[in-house]
């Protein structure tokens, strides 16, 4: 395997991006060997870089299928594509990009981006995994509102999760179904999460200090439901501690934990959808 030359990155060399994303709409059509990802991205030019008109997006191990700028398809001469991303020149002050990519989660042995482990779709986007899902400004200072629609086989993947609140679901032909999630609060791409699989869950409730009712769900592999009592209690105590110590209450309608034996990391604290290896709960 080829190893990249080490490179020192200094904070003093940081330059804010020319454009920043305001909202991200993602649609995942999940298939183990050929998942399609459609992203609709709304951009505006950063005032700190108002003279520049080029957008550089990060992207690795992606098959680019199409790009549209404000609804019109771009031909291959309208952008520059390389091993680590793509560049589009001569862009307006604000615009919408639609990008369709194809990825292969079943052969993603790097376990970054979207991959399959023990038959379950899972993501790991910290620190730079989102660029292996779609082309994006994959850096922590880009804060955007995410809406995510997930489409998958209903029998193999009955549970489809992402960040935020569930805003809709439904059946599709050929035993497929969809679920949509929206996080109304801007977040960086490394906190994006998606899970799809055959999971069971235990449920409880938490009342915030302002009186809001929050659903708490812990998703586990079938047969592990009885192991969730301590984790649920710890979650509620942690939410109380945040309120008492910082005066901050949880800002979504649901908080979810996925705890499975085959998650490759110890834990990942994605916004509203934490993923753990089950040995830690």
C-alpha positions in Angstrom: 0.0 0.0 0.0 1.4 3.4 -0.9 2.0 5.7 2.0 1.7 9.5 1.6 4.7 11.6 2.6 4.2 13.2 6.0 3.4 16.9 5.9 3.3 19.4 8.8 0.2 21.6 8.8 0.5 24.9 10.7 -2.4 27.0 12.0 -0.8 30.2 10.7 -1.1 28.8 7.1 -4.8 28.3 7.3 -6.9 30.2 4.8 -10.7 30.3 5.0 -12.5 28.7 2.1 -13.6 30.9 -0.9 -17.1 29.5 -0.6 -19.0 28.1 2.3 -21.9 25.6 2.3 -25.2 26.7 3.9 -27.3 23.5 3.5 -26.7 19.9 2.5 -29.4 17.6 1.1 -28.2 14.0 0.8 -29.9 11.0 -0.7 -28.4 7.6 -0.3 -29.5 4.6 -2.4 -27.9 1.9 -0.4 -26.6 -1.2 -2.2 -23.6 -3.1 -0.7 -21.4 -3.0 -3.9 -22.9 0.1 -5.6 -24.3 2.8 -3.4 -25.4 6.0 -5.1 -25.1 9.3 -3.3 -26.9 12.4 -4.5 -25.9 15.7 -2.8 -27.6 19.0 -3.3 -25.3 21.8 -1.8 -26.1 25.5 -1.4 -23.0 27.7 -1.4 -22.3 31.3 -0.9 -19.0 33.2 -1.3 -17.0 34.0 1.8 -16.6 37.7 2.4 -13.0 37.1 3.4 -12.3 35.7 -0.1 -14.6 37.8 -2.3 -12.1 38.2 -5.2 -11.8 34.5 -5.8 -14.4 32.6 -7.9 -13.1 29.0 -7.7 -14.4 26.2 -5.5 -12.3 23.3 -4.4 -14.1 20.2 -3.0 -12.5 17.3 -1.3 -13.2 13.8 -2.6 -11.4 10.4 -2.5 -12.2 7.0 -3.9 -15.4 8.3 -5.6 -16.9 7.6 -9.0 -18.3 10.9 -10.3 -21.5 10.4 -12.2 -22.7 13.9 -12.8 -22.6 17.5 -11.7 -25.2 20.2 -12.1 -24.7 23.9 -11.4 -28.0 25.7 -10.7 -29.9 22.9 -12.4 -27.8 22.7 -15.6 -25.4 19.8 -16.2 -21.7 20.5 -16.4 -19.5 18.8 -19.0 -16.1 17.5 -18.2 -14.4 20.6 -19.5 -16.2 22.8 -16.9 -14.3 21.3 -13.9 -10.9 19.8 -13.0 -11.0 16.3 -11.4 -8.0 14.8 -9.6 -7.1 12.1 -7.0 -8.1 14.2 -4.0 -11.0 16.3 -5.2 -12.4 18.5 -7.9 -12.2 22.3 -8.7 -14.9 24.4 -10.4 -13.9 27.9 -11.7 -15.8 31.1 -12.4 -18.7 30.7 -10.0 -21.3 33.3 -9.0 -21.8 34.8 -5.5 -24.4 32.1 -4.6 -25.2 28.9 -6.3 -26.5 25.3 -6.0 -24.5 22.3 -6.9 -26.0 18.8 -7.4 -23.4 16.0 -7.4 -24.0 12.3 -8.0 -21.3 9.8 -6.9 -21.0 6.1 -6.7 -19.2 4.3 -3.9 -18.6 0.6 -3.0 -19.2 0.2 0.8 -18.6 -3.6 0.6 -14.9 -3.1 -0.4 -14.2 -0.1 1.8 -11.6 -1.7 4.0 -10.3 1.7 5.2 -13.4 1.8 7.4 -13.7 5.5 6.8 -16.7 7.1 5.0 -19.5 4.6 4.4 -18.7 0.9 4.8 -20.3 -2.4 5.6 -19.4 -4.3 8.7 -21.1 -7.6 9.6 -23.9 -6.8 7.2 -24.6 -3.3 8.5 -24.0 0.0 6.8 -22.1 2.4 9.0 -20.2 5.6 8.7 -17.0 6.9 10.3 -16.3 10.5 9.2 -13.9 11.8 11.8 -11.5 13.3 10.9 -11.7 13.3 7.1 -14.0 10.4 6.2 -16.9 12.5 4.7 -14.8 13.1 1.5 -15.0 9.4 0.8 -18.8 9.7 0.6 -19.3 12.6 -1.7 -17.4 15.7 -2.8 -17.5 18.4 -0.2 -15.6 21.1 1.8 -14.5 18.4 4.3 -13.2 20.6 7.1 -14.4 21.4 10.6 -15.1 25.1 10.1 -17.8 24.5 7.4 -21.1 24.4 9.3 -24.2 23.4 7.4 -27.7 22.2 8.0 -28.1 18.6 6.8 -31.2 16.8 5.4 -30.6 13.1 4.7 -32.8 10.6 2.9 -31.8 6.9 3.0 -33.2 4.3 0.7 -32.6 0.6 1.2 -33.9 -3.0 1.2 -36.6 -3.2 3.9 -35.9 -6.8 4.9 -32.1 -6.5 5.1 -32.0 -3.0 6.4 -35.2 -2.3 8.3 -33.6 0.4 10.5 -32.2 3.5 8.7 -30.7 6.2 11.0 -29.0 9.5 10.6 -28.5 12.8 12.5 -31.4 14.9 13.6 -35.2 14.4 13.8 -37.1 11.9 11.6 -39.2 13.9 9.1 -40.7 11.2 7.0 -40.6 7.6 5.8 -42.4 5.3 3.4 -42.5 2.2 1.2 -41.0 1.9 -2.3 -41.4 -0.8 -5.0 -39.3 -4.0 -4.9 -39.4 -4.3 -1.1 -37.4 -1.1 -0.6 -38.2 1.8 1.8 -37.0 5.3 2.7 -36.5 7.3 5.8 -35.6 11.0 6.0 -33.8 12.9 8.8 -33.2 16.6 9.3 -30.8 18.2 11.7 -31.9 21.9 11.9 -28.7 23.0 13.6 -25.5 23.5 11.6 -22.7 21.0 12.1 -19.4 20.1 10.5 -19.2 17.1 8.1 -17.1 15.0 10.5 -20.1 14.7 12.8 -22.3 13.3 10.0 -23.6 9.7 10.7 -25.6 7.0 8.9 -26.5 3.5 10.1 -28.5 0.9 8.2 -29.2 -2.6 9.5 -31.3 -5.2 11.3 -31.3 -3.8 14.8 -33.6 -3.8 17.9 -33.9 -0.9 20.3 -34.9 0.0 23.9 -36.6 3.3 24.5 -37.0 5.8 27.3 -37.7 9.5 27.7 -36.0 12.6 29.1 -37.6 15.9 30.1 -35.2 18.8 29.6 -35.0 21.8 32.0 -37.3 23.8 29.8 -39.9 21.0 29.8 -39.2 19.5 26.3 -39.8 15.7 25.9 -36.9 13.9 24.3 -37.0 10.3 23.0 -34.0 8.2 24.0 -33.3 5.1 21.9 -30.4 2.6 22.1 -30.1 0.3 19.1 -28.4 -3.0 19.5 -28.0 -6.3 17.7 -31.0 -8.7 18.4 -30.5 -10.4 21.8 -28.6 -7.5 23.4 -31.6 -5.5 24.5 -31.2 -6.6 28.2 -27.7 -5.2 28.3 -28.8 -1.6 27.8 -30.1 -0.6 31.2 -26.8 0.9 32.5 -26.2 2.7 29.3 -29.6 4.3 29.3 -29.2 5.4 32.9 -25.8 6.9 32.2 -27.2 8.8 29.2 -29.9 10.4 31.3 -27.4 11.3 34.0 -25.1 12.9 31.4 -28.0 15.0 30.0 -28.8 16.2 33.5 -25.1 17.0 34.1 -24.9 19.1 30.9 -27.9 21.2 32.1 -26.6 21.6 35.6 -23.0 22.3 34.8 -23.4 24.4 31.6 -27.0 25.4 31.5 -27.3 23.6 28.1 -30.1 21.3 27.1 -30.3 18.9 24.3 -31.6 20.5 21.1 -33.3 17.7 19.1 -36.4 15.6 19.6 -34.6 12.3 19.8 -31.2 11.1 21.0 -29.9 7.7 19.6 -27.1 5.4 20.4 -26.1 2.4 18.2 -24.0 -0.2 20.1 -22.8 -3.1 18.0 -20.0 -5.6 18.5 -18.4 -5.0 15.1 -18.0 -1.2 15.2 -14.3 -0.6 14.4 -13.8 2.4 16.7 -14.4 2.5 20.4 -17.0 5.2 20.0 -17.9 8.1 17.8 -20.0 11.0 19.3 -21.8 12.0 16.1 -24.5 14.7 16.5 -27.6 13.0 18.0 -26.4 9.5 16.8 -23.6 8.1 18.8 -22.1 4.8 17.7 -20.3 2.5 20.1 -18.7 -0.9 20.2 -21.1 -2.8 22.4 -18.3 -3.8 24.9 -18.2 -0.2 26.1 -21.9 0.0 27.2 
